[in-house]
Amino acid sequence: MNYPALVDEYIKKSGLSLAEITKRMHELKGIKIDRSYISKLRKDPKYPASEEINRALAEITGGDVEALVMAGYLEKAPEKIKESINKASLLEKLFSYLLAKHPLQVEVIGENENSDNDEAIEYFNSPEFLLSLNEEELKQILGDLLENMSENDPKDFQSFIYSLNDDKNSYVKERSSIYSTDNMRRVPVLGQIAAGIPIDRQEYCEGYTLVDPATLHGKEAFALRVKGDSMIGDRIYDGDLVIVTRQDEVFSSDIAVVAVNGDFATLKRVKYYDDKCMLIPSNPSMEPQLIPAKDVKIIGKVVEVKFWPK
């Protein structure tokens, strides 16, 4: 079931009105959203909600939290990736199995090992981490998982094997083709960007990164390194690499790279109010900034976020 269908199902089964859902999300989860926004999520939205909103929505409506979070991440995936997943369903079944029954175990070694271990386990069992892996890494995890299952839980192992689509080999073949460097587009990394405290743009090339051309829709693109925590509500953290298409217009739901007064670059959502422009962070501890629209220039739109386990 895709993302909007899942949202719609959760809402219907909950028996709650949109007004009741928004009220409970605000009172119980501290998340303030409009009824119209939830209505859009259940009617094939342009973009799914953030992980924070998806988790809260699923909990309020009594739905499967991880299923909605995973559906949200899959909805954001490039079309070729979604076609591969829909064709064989191997990746989705692997996600469901790992997250629901046999989570990956992680051991943190160091001074903060006790406090960091739970956080590490949660991250390495999240859809966002699994979606960041390449084919070889996924195959390694799957191989280790199956070996462990066959030794410790033979019945579960048999059930899992039988549940796999017979066409899984074609999925791996297609995935390999998608991620071949011959089919990827190389875009420059143009320095760092502050997502929190604006800094002078560094317009020099630090290197290159590969991007699926389907993500760019034929537009010129570049990559910027995130520095700061103002967009953590959208799972964009310090050190992540954002892929940006060059364009001078964005929708209010888009995350944009903007220049303020021609001197600074920052990563925010943008909303216009007459002659004013509001730059909106997704970190709930930070306040939006209201700036004269004439002082704001849209540089591009964030279309992908790349991150690596630390």
N, C-alpha and C positions, 0 to 999 in steps of 0.2 A: 504494500500500500504506500502511495507517495505521500509527501509531506502535507499538502492541503487536505487530502482525504483523511489523513490521520488526525489532524487538528479538528476537522469537522466531526469525525467519529467520537473523539474525546468529549467535545462540547455537547453533542446530542446525548451520549450515554450519561453524562453528569447530571442532566436535567436542570442545569443552571442557565439563567439568561446571561447575555453578554454583560449586562450591567452588574449582575451579581458576581460574575467572574472577575471583572476589572476591580470591583470593590474589594474582593477577597485578596486579589494579588497585591493591592495597595496596602491593605491592613495587615495581612499575614506575611507577605514577602517583601514589602517595601518597594514594590515595582509599580510605577504609575504609567498606565497606558490607556488609550482610548478604546471604546467599544468598536469604533470604525476600523481601528488597526487589527483587532482580533478578527473582525469580519473579513478583512482583506486576506488574512492568513489562511482562512478556510476556503477561499475562492481563487486559488491559484495565484499567490502573490508573486511579484517580480523577484523578491528576495525573502527567504525564510527569516524568522526572528533569530536573535542572538541565543547562544546556549543558555544564558541566565534566564531569559524570558521563556524559552522552551521548557526548561526544568520546572520553573514556577507554574506554568500553564498546565503541564502534565500532572503535577502534584495537586493543584487546586481542583482539577477535573477528575482526578482518580485514574488517570491513564498511565501507561508504561513510560516512565521517564526516559530511560535509555533508548527506547524505540523512537521516541519523538526527536531526541537529540541527534541520533544517528540519521534519521530521515532528513533533518535539517542540513546536516553536513553533506549528505549525498545530493540533496537538491542544489547545493552550491557547486557541485563538481562539474567540470567541463562536459559537454554533451557526449563526446566520444567515450569518456569514462562511464557516464551513466548508461550508455548503450551497452557497454561491455558488462556492467554489473547486472543490468536487466536481462541480458542474454543468458548468462550462466548462473547468476545469483550466488556464486561461490564466495565473493568478498562479503556480501551481506550475511550469509550464514556463518562465516568465520567470525564476523563482528558479534553477532548475536550469541554465539557459543562462548566466545572469550569473555564477554561482558556479563553474561547471565549465569554461567555454570562454573567455568574454570578460569578465573582471572589470572593474569600473569603476575608472578611474584617478583618483587624488586627489593633489593637490599641496598640501602644507602650507607656508605662507609665514611666516617668523618666525625667532626665535633658535634654536628647537629643531626646525627643519624636517627635519633628517636623522634624528633619533631618533624623531620623531613620525610620519613619513611612512608607514612600514610598518604602524604601529598603525592609522593612519587608513584605509589601503587595506583592511586586514582588517575593520575595522568597517563601512565602507560597502559591503562585499560580503557581509555577514552576513545571515541570514534576519531577525534581529531588526530591523535597519535597514529592510529592505524592507517588513516588516510594519507599520512605523510610518508609512509614507507614505500619503497620501490618494490619491484617484482621479487628480487632476490631476498629481500628482507622479509617479505610476506611469506615466501616459500619456506624460509628458515623457521619462522614462528610456527607455521602450519606443521612442518615436519616434526619439530620438537613437541608440539601439542599432541599430535597423533601418536608419537612414540610413547609419551607419558600415558595417554589414554589406553593404548593397547596393553600396557603393562599393569596399570592400576584399576582400570574400569573397562573390561572387555565388552560388556553389554552396551555401554555408552558409546564405545568406539564403533561397534557394529552399526548402531543407529545413526551415528553421524556420517559414516561412510555411505550408507544407503540413502541418506537424505541429500547427498551431493548430486548436482545435475550431471548427467552422463556427458554433457558437452563441455565439461570443465577444462579439458585440454585446449579446446578452441578458444576459451576465455583467456588462458595463459598466453596462447599464441597471439591473440589480438592485443592483449595488454602489452606484450613485448613489442609489438609493432608500433603501438601508440607511443611508447617511451623510447623508441629508437632515436638516437641523436640526429639521424637523417631527417626525421619528421618533426623535430623540435626547432623552435626559433630562438636564436641567441639575442638577448637584450642586455644593454649595459647597466652596470650598477654605478649610480652617480653619487656615491658618498653617503652621508647619513642624514636622517631627518628626525627632528625632535617631535615626538608625539606627546606633548605635555608642556615643555618649556621651549618655545620657538628658538631656533638657532639660524645663523646665516646659512643659506643653501650652499652646499659644496658641489659645484657643477663639474667635477672632474670624474673621470672614469676609474673606478677601483678594480674593475674586472667585468666578467659577464656571467649570466645565469641562463639556463634553458627553460623555455616556457612552451606549453602546448599552444600552437597557433589558434586553435579554436577559442581559446580564452580571450584573445586579443581582437577578434572580429575584424582583422585587416588593418587595425590602427597602429600607429607608431607607439612604442612602449619603452619603458625604462624601469629599473628597480631602485628602491631606496631602503636603507637600513633604518629600522625604527629605534628611537631612543626615548624612553619615557614610558609612562603607564596610563596615559589619558584615555586610551582606547581598549582597556582590558575587558570591558563589557562585550566587545566584539571578538574576544580571544586574539587580540593583537598585543604582543608583549615586547618589552625591551629586547632588542637584538634580532627580532623577526625581520624578514625581508618581504616588503610589499611590492607586488607587481602593479604598475600603473600605466594605463593607456592615456596618451596625451589628448586632452580635450578641454574646452573652455566652458562647458556647461555640464551640470550634473543635477540629478533629482535629489530631493531632500532626504531620501532613504539611502543614497549613495554615501560612501566614505571618500572624501576628496583630499587631494594634496593642494593646499592653497598658499599663496604668497600674500603677506600683509605688508602694505606700504612699500611693496617692491623689494623689501629687504630680508624678509623672513619666510621660512616655509614651515608648515605645520600640517598635521593629519587630523581631520575632523569631519563631522557631518556639517552640511551647510544649509541654512534656511534664510530666505530673503523676506524682509518685512519693509516694503516701500523702499526707502533709501538707506535702510540698515541691513546688515548681514549678521546672522548669529552663527558663531562657530561652536559646535556642540560636541563635547567629549562623551564617551560612554562609561567613564569611570564615575560612579555615583558620588564620590567624594569631591569631585571637581565641578565648578560652575561654568555654564556657557559664557561666551564672550560676545557682546554686541558691538559691532564695528561698522563705521560708515561703509556702505557697499562700494563706493568709489575707491576705497583703499584695499579692496580684496580682489585678487586675481586667481581664478581657477587654473591650476596647472594640469591636473589630470584626475582620473578616477581609479581607485583601488579595485582591481579585479581578482586578485589572488594574494594569499598570504603564505609565505614559506617559513617553516621553523624546523628546528632540529632538537632532538632530545639532548639534555645537558647532563 
